[in-house]
């Protein structure tokens, strides 16, 4: 039973699900902020949305354990 627990902890540590979850949350906050600005500020450019999406993707990619 103890080896199952140790293996489970090892797998969870290896794949760092909390790190990926944090990266997705950070990406969502960045894009959500840009969406709100775009919706509320007529002067906010569409490129601001695209830049926010790209920055969010960078956060997610950085948390990917395979790459």
N, C-alpha and C positions, 0 to 999 in steps of 0.2 A: 504494500500500500504506500509506503514512504517513497518508493522509486517512482510511482505514478505521480505523486505530488511534486517530486523533484523534476521530473520530465516536463510536467505541465508548466512549472515556474520557468524552466529553461526555455521552453517554446514561447511563452508569453514575453519573456525578456528579449528573446531573439527578434521577434517581429515587432516589438515596441508598439502595441496598439494605442497606448496613450499618446505617444508622440504623433502618430498619424491622425488621431482624433483631434489633437490640438492644432495640427497643421490645417485640417479641414475647417475647423472653427475659425482660425485666423483668416483663411482664404474667404470664408463666407462673410466675415465682418468687413473685410476690405471691399469685396464686391457689393455687399449690401450698402455700405456707406456711399460708394460711387453711384449706385442706383438711386438712392435717396437724393443725392446732390443733383443728379441728372433730372429727376422728376420735379424737384422743387426750384432749381435754379436754371432759368432759360439760357443763361450764358455758359453753363457747364457743357463742355464739348463731348461729343460721342467718343472721341479718342480717350477721354478720361475713363470711360467704361471699359474700353479695350485694354488700356494700360492696367486697370484694376484687375481685370480677368487674367492678364498675363502674370501679374505679380502674385495673385492667388495660386496660379498654377505652379509658380516657382516654389512657393511655400510647400505645396503638396508634393512636388517632385523631390524636394530636399528631404522630406520625411520618408521617402520610399526606401525600404530596406534592401531592395534588389538593385538599386542603382544609385 
